[in-house]
Amino acid sequence: MRSAPSRRLGGRGGRGLPEADDPLTGVANLVDVFLVFIVGLLVSFLSAYHLKDLLDQNSEITMMKQSAEGEMTIITKKGAKIEAVKITRSEAEGRGVRLGVAYQLEDGSMVYLPDQEE
């Protein structure tokens, strides 16, 4: 009768020792988890601030941002070209003529009423 070939435990070099767990495998898994988390944050920021249009090649967007010092930045995107212009409060001041009044209604719509000419 033939005897069955003996199997050794462990896979490294046939020493019969069980494989030791590599402590860095957990770190590699954490890196993968953080990458997925960061991508999720980017997608949520894009959708929360309605910035998906910045990635669209055919869209036109104008945004205004004001710093604590009063400096405003106007960001304009037309097609693939993005332009940012910084304007201080003194540059934005000037003289003008009142044209009318704008009201925002309860449903969110806006109504513009021009001043009556005398």
C-alpha positions as CSV (number, residue, x, y, z in Angstrom):
1,M,0.0,0.0,0.0
2,R,1.2,3.5,-0.8
3,S,1.2,6.1,1.9
4,A,-0.2,9.5,1.2
5,P,2.4,12.3,0.8
6,S,2.8,14.2,4.0
7,R,1.7,17.9,4.0
8,R,3.6,20.5,5.8
9,L,2.0,23.4,7.5
10,G,3.1,26.9,6.4
11,G,4.1,28.0,3.0
12,R,7.5,29.6,3.3
13,G,10.3,27.3,2.5
14,G,8.6,24.3,3.9
15,R,9.8,24.9,7.5
16,G,6.6,23.8,9.0
17,L,6.1,27.2,10.8
18,P,2.9,29.1,10.3
19,E,3.1,32.3,8.3
20,A,3.6,35.4,10.5
21,D,1.1,38.2,9.9
22,D,2.8,41.2,8.3
23,P,2.0,44.3,10.5
24,L,2.1,46.6,7.5
25,T,-0.9,45.0,5.7
26,G,-3.2,46.9,8.1
27,V,-1.5,50.1,7.1
28,A,-2.0,49.4,3.4
29,N,-5.7,48.8,4.1
30,L,-6.0,52.1,6.0
31,V,-4.4,54.0,3.0
32,D,-7.1,52.4,0.7
33,V,-9.8,53.4,3.1
34,F,-8.6,57.0,3.4
35,L,-8.3,57.3,-0.4
36,V,-12.0,56.3,-0.8
37,F,-12.9,58.7,2.0
38,I,-11.1,61.6,0.3
39,V,-12.8,60.9,-3.0
40,G,-16.1,60.8,-1.2
41,L,-15.4,64.2,0.4
42,L,-14.5,65.8,-2.9
43,V,-17.7,64.5,-4.6
44,S,-19.8,65.7,-1.7
45,F,-18.2,69.2,-1.7
46,L,-18.7,69.5,-5.5
47,S,-22.4,68.6,-5.1
48,A,-23.0,70.7,-1.9
49,Y,-21.5,73.9,-3.4
50,H,-22.9,73.2,-6.9
51,L,-19.4,73.2,-8.4
52,K,-20.1,70.4,-10.8
53,D,-20.5,73.1,-13.5
54,L,-16.8,74.0,-13.1
55,L,-16.0,70.6,-14.6
56,D,-18.3,70.9,-17.5
57,Q,-16.6,72.3,-20.7
58,N,-19.8,74.0,-22.1
59,S,-21.0,75.8,-19.0
60,E,-20.6,79.5,-18.2
61,I,-20.4,80.5,-14.5
62,T,-19.8,83.7,-12.6
63,M,-19.1,83.6,-8.8
64,M,-18.3,86.3,-6.3
65,K,-16.2,85.7,-3.2
66,Q,-15.6,88.4,-0.5
67,S,-12.7,88.2,2.0
68,A,-12.9,89.6,5.6
69,E,-10.8,92.7,4.5
70,G,-13.5,93.7,1.9
71,E,-11.6,92.5,-1.1
72,M,-13.9,90.8,-3.6
73,T,-12.9,88.2,-6.2
74,I,-15.0,87.6,-9.3
75,I,-14.5,84.2,-10.9
76,T,-15.8,83.8,-14.4
77,K,-15.7,80.6,-16.4
78,K,-16.6,80.5,-20.1
79,G,-16.0,77.1,-21.7
80,A,-12.6,75.9,-20.7
81,K,-11.2,79.4,-19.7
82,I,-11.4,80.4,-16.0
83,E,-10.6,84.0,-15.1
84,A,-10.3,85.5,-11.6
85,V,-10.4,89.3,-11.0
86,K,-9.7,90.9,-7.6
87,I,-11.5,94.1,-6.8
88,T,-11.2,96.2,-3.7
89,R,-14.1,98.2,-2.2
90,S,-12.6,101.5,-3.3
91,E,-12.4,100.2,-6.9
92,A,-16.1,99.1,-6.8
93,E,-17.4,102.5,-5.5
94,G,-18.8,105.1,-7.8
95,R,-21.7,107.3,-8.6
96,G,-24.8,106.1,-10.2
97,V,-28.5,106.5,-10.6
98,R,-31.2,104.5,-8.9
99,L,-33.0,102.4,-11.4
100,G,-35.6,100.7,-9.2
101,V,-36.2,98.2,-6.4
102,A,-36.0,94.4,-6.4
103,Y,-38.1,92.3,-4.0
104,Q,-37.7,88.6,-3.2
105,L,-41.1,86.9,-2.7
106,E,-41.9,84.2,-0.2
107,D,-41.6,81.5,-2.9
108,G,-38.0,82.6,-3.7
109,S,-38.8,84.4,-7.0
110,M,-37.6,88.0,-7.5
111,V,-39.5,90.9,-8.8
112,Y,-37.9,94.1,-10.2
113,L,-39.9,97.3,-10.1
114,P,-38.3,100.2,-12.1
115,D,-38.7,103.7,-10.7
116,Q,-41.3,105.9,-12.3
117,E,-40.0,108.5,-14.6
118,E,-41.3,112.0,-13.8
